[in-house]
Amino acid sequence: MKVSELIRMSLRTIISSPLRTFLTMLGVIIGVSSVVTLVSIGQGTSEAIAKQYENMGTNLLVVTATGNGRATQLSYDDLMNFENFPEFKSIAPTMSKNGSNVKYDRTQEKYNVLGTNDRYFDIIKAKIDKGRNLSPTDLEFRSNVAILGSEVTKKFFGTLNPVGENINIDGVVFNVIGTLKEKGSNIGGASVDSSVIVPLESARRQFKLGQIRTTYVEAPTKDDIYTAQETMKQYLTYKFKSDTGFVLTNQDELLKARTEATNTLTNQLVAVALISLLVGGIGIMNIMLVTVSERTREIGIRKSIGAKRRNILLQFLVEAVVISGMGGLIGLLLGIGFSYALPYFSPKQSTSLSFNVGLYSFLFSVLVGVVFGLYPANKASKLRPIDALRSD
């Protein structure tokens, strides 16, 4: 008997009991749809994390002084001297004042004020929208000039060009020389969109800030960042007479660690989802055993007119595979639908569909049908014709 004919016979049997067939397939449907959805969420999350790090650059090192007192003071000139080393491309020391009162006209809001140099925007991959960047002259003469993040610009000026306008920061007047394009949140730090950036020494003098606590270091390539990290570690250990007064955060290491953690969690969730497939397989085995009992007389008739054992085995095995395959196909379509729909209901959650995952999930569902359908099919094929015909 041809396989195509066996498939048609299986479909007729399935259609004759639609509710029972659907309940039999339910475990497989849930399992496959769960696997596809969970993997798409995991891959989407990994890609979103990678994109955030790409916005900052994986060749970025963040140096944070955590101690107190004179032993933990970082000198601006000493830090900038590192640009003479080949493993260092750009350095941007920073100091910040959170919750500063920023006022324009009659509008007042609290924003983060960041003091830094002209390298900062290139390092964090932020782009000037209108106006200009900080200049060496602004830094040297401690000019009261400011660059506004996109949120700050929108809050005070809407769609107008603020370049040339004056804003008041904690009672000090600053002239706006530029605005930034929207960038989004940074890994491990405040968003530059909601910040006002001023020359470092202007921030130190006007707002009575202490010492440099955070420094952004950019290496020429991702490989150079590990050399730069070791060089900076040696310098800070010598300066602080200890290796506990600072923290070095390597963006490339963070990206690898977070991606690995996300993949591990995704794999664990997929393992749980696969249990549903196995439960679905048990359901298929159970219903096929019931089917064999119900169709014992049919088996006896077929054997008495010449059907061989392998014909009976294939008939019931194909029926189990068709049930699991249909369940896998429905689950695959549902998983794809959930993956596309989820970002609409939860905009912060991104998903990424994988053709291979969908294909492997479907093939696994077919394999479940083979494995769990083999025992009932084998049992049916072993029935003796005389015993089967005696069955009611």
N, C-alpha and C positions, 0 to 999 in steps of 0.2 A: 504494500500500500504506500502510495506517495505521501511525502510530508505535507504537501499542499492540501491533500484530501484530509489528512489528519487534523490540520489546522482548521479547515472548514467544519469538520465534525465537532471540534472543541468549541468553536465559536457558537455553533447551534446549541450545544449543551449549556454554554455560559449564558446565552440570551434567554434560554428557557427559564432560568432562575436568576433574574437580575439582582434582586436584593441580597440573596445569599452570596452571589459572586462579588458584589460590592463590599460586603462585610468581610469576605475572605481577603480581598485586595487591600483593605483599609490599612493594615499594618505596613504593607509594602509602600503604599501611597505616602503615608506619614513619614516613613523612613527616608525615602528618596527625596521628597520635598524638603525635609529637614536638612539633609546633607547638602543639597544644592544651595539652600538659603543660607545656612551657617557658613559654608565655605565662601560664598559671595560676600557675606558681611565681613568675614575675617580678611579676605583679600582686599576688600574696599578699605578697611581700617588700616591695613599695612600700607596701601598706596597713599592714603591720606597722610599718615605719619611721615612717609618718605617725602611727600611733596612739601610738608611743613619744613622738614630739615633741608630740602633743596632750596627753599626760600631763604634759609640762613646760610646754607653752604655746609657740606660735610668736611671741608677743610678749615673749620672754625674751632678755635679754642677759647673758652671763657675762663678767665682768671678771676677768682674771688678771694679777697683778703677777709678772713673771718675773725682774726684776733682783735685785741684792743691795745691801745697805748702806742708809744713811739716805735716799738719793735715791729709793728705791722703797717707802718706807713709806706706807701708806694710813691716813688717820685715820678712825676710826669716825664722829665728829661731822661731818667734812667730807663723807663719803659720804652720811650721812643727810640733809644739807641739800639734796641733789638732789631730795628729795621735794617741795620747794617749787616745782619747775618743772613745768609742765603735761604735759610729755612723759614724766615719771616718775610711776609709780603707787606702787610699793613697792620698797624696797631692803633686802637682807639680806646684810650682810658675814659672812664665815665664816672660821674657822680650824679645822684638824683635826689629830688625832693618830691615825695609823694603828697598828693592832696593839696597842692598849691592853689590859691584862689586866683583864677585867671579871669580878667574882666575886660569887656569891650563895650563901649557905650553904656547901656543899662543892663546888659546881660552878663551874668557872672556864673562860673562853673568851676568845679575842682578838677584839675588835671595833673598828671605827672610831668614835672619839669626835669629835663635831662641835660646835663652839661657834658660836652664832648668836643671832639675835633672834626676836621673836614673828612677824615677817613671813615667815619662811622657809617655813613649811608652806603658806601660801596661795600663795606664788610657785611652788613646785614641785608644787602640786596634791596634797599629802598631807593625809589626813584623820585627825583624832583619833578613836580607837576608844573608849578609856576615859580618864577623868580630864580634864585640862585642858591648854591650851596654855601656853607661857611667857608671863609677864606683865611689864609695865614694871617692877613692883616687883622681880621676880626679877633683871632686868637691872641695875637701879639698885643693889641691895644685894648683887650677886654671889652670889646664893643657890646653895647646893649642891643643886640639883634637877635631875632628868633625865627625859627622855621616851624610851621604848624603841621601837625598830623592831619590826616583827612577828616577825622571825626571832629577835631577842634575847628577846622576851617568851616565845615558844614554847620556846626553849632553857632558860630559867631557871624559868619558871612554868607552862608547859603551858597549860591552859585556865583557870587561876586568875587572879584580878584582882590585879596587882602594885602597884596604886596604894596608896601609904602605906608600902610596904616600902623597905628600905635596900639599896643595892648598893655594892660596893667597886670603884672604878676606880683602878688603879695606887696603891692604898694610901689613897685618899681616899673617904670615905663620901658618897654622894649619895642623896637621897630621891626615889623615883619618884613623879612627879605625873601621868603620863599614858602612854598607849601609842598607837601608830599602826596604822591599818589597812594591810593588805598593799598595796603599790603596784607592785612590780616594779622592774626595773633602769631607771636613768636614762641618757640619751644622754651619753656622755663623762664619766661620773662614777660613784662608788660607789653602790650601792643604799642607799636610806634604810632599807630593811627590816633591814639588818644593821648599823645604826648606833645609837649612843646620843647623843642631842642634849641639850646643856646650854647655859646662858647664856654668851654670848661672853666676857665678862670673867671669869667663873668658870673657863672653860677656859684662858684666858690666865694667870691667877694660879696655879691649882692644878697645871697641867702645864707651866709655864714655857715657854709657846709664844711665838713671836716676834710678827711683824706679820700683819695681814690680807693674805692672798694671793689669795683668791677672793671675789668679790662677785656676788650674783645681783640683776639689775635687771629689774623688770617694768614694761612700758609699758601705758598704758590700752588701746591697740589694736595690731594688727599693723603698721599704717601708722606709728604713732608710734615704733616701735622703731628705725627708721632715723634719725629726728631725735634720739632719746636716744643712739644710738650715736655720732653726730657730736658731740653736746655732751660726752659722756664722753671721746671721743678728744681734743678740744681741751683739756679739763681735765687729763688725764693727760700730754699732751704738754707742757703748760706746767709741771706739777708735776715731771716727771722730766727736763725740759729735753731731751727726746728722744722719738722715736716708736718706740723699740725696747725699752723696759722693760716693756711690757704687751702683752696679747693680748685683743682683743674678739671674742667668739664670739656671732654672731647666730643664734639657733635657726631663724629663718625661712630664712635663707640656707643653713644646713646642710641643712634639709629639702629645699629645692629642688635643692641640689647632689647629695645622696644619691639622691633620686628620679630625677634626670636620669641619674646613673651607672647606677642599676639598670635604667632603661629602655633605655639604650644597650647594656648587656650582654645584656639580653633580646632586643633586636632583632638583635644579632649572632648569638645562638644560634638564633633563628628563621630567620635567613638560611641558616645551616648546615643546619637541618632541611628547608628548602625545596629544598635540593639533592637530598635523598632523594626528594622528589616528582618532580623532573626526571629523576632516575635511574629512578624508577618509570615515568615516561612513555616513556623510551627502551626499557624492558622491554616496555611495551605495544606500541610500534611494532614491535619485533622479533618478538613473538609473532603480531601481526596480519599481518605479512609472511609468516610461516610458514603462518598460516591461509589466506591468499590462495593460496599455492602448493598447499596440500593440497586446496583446494576449487575449483581452476581448472575442472574438468569441470562442477561444479555451476553455476558462473557461466556457462559456455557453454550449458548446458541452459536456464537461466533466460532468457538473452538470446535464444536461438533460439525460445522460445515467447512472446516479446513484452516481456520485462522491459527497461525503458529504463535508460540509463546512470545517471540520478539514483537509480533504485531500488536498483541495486547499490551505489552510493556510500553511500546512506543505510543500507543493511543493515549494511555493515562499519563505518561510522562509529558507528552506534548501538551495535553490539557493543563497540567500543572504549570508548565513553562508559559503557556499563553496567558494564564491568569496572572502570574507574577510579572510577565512582560507588560501586560496592559496596565497593571498597577504601577509598574516602574515608569511607564510612559506618562500616565496621568500625574504621578508624583513629580516627574521632571517638568512638565508644563506648569504645575502649581508652583514649584520652586522658582522657576524663571519668572512667573508672574509676581510672586512675593518679592523677589529681588529687585524687580523694576518698580514695584509699588512702594516699597519701604522708604526710599528717599523722599517721596511726596508727602508721606505722613510724618516722617522724622527727617527734616532737612539736614540736620547735622550728621546723620548717619549715611555714609556712602557705601555702595556695594560695587562689586566687580565680578561679573559672570565669567566662568571658565568653561570652555567647550569640553576640555578633557575631563573635568570633574563631572559634568553632566553625563558624558558618555560612559565613564567608569561606574557611575551610580546606576545607570540603566542596565549595564552589563552585569553588575553585581546583583541587581534584582532578578535578572534572568537566571543567574547562577543559583540564587536562592530557590527558584522554582525547580531547577534540576536536582539540587541536593535534597530538598524536602519532598519532592515529588517522586523520587526514585523508590523509596520504600513502599508507598501505596501501589505504585505501578508494578513493582516486582511481586508484591503480594497478589495482585490481580492476575498476573501472568502465570502464577504457580497454581491457580485453582484448577482442579480436575473437572473436566466437562460433566461427568456424571453427577458429581457433588453440586456443581453450579446449577445444573438443570433441576435438581431437586429443591433448590431454594425457592421460597415463595416470592 
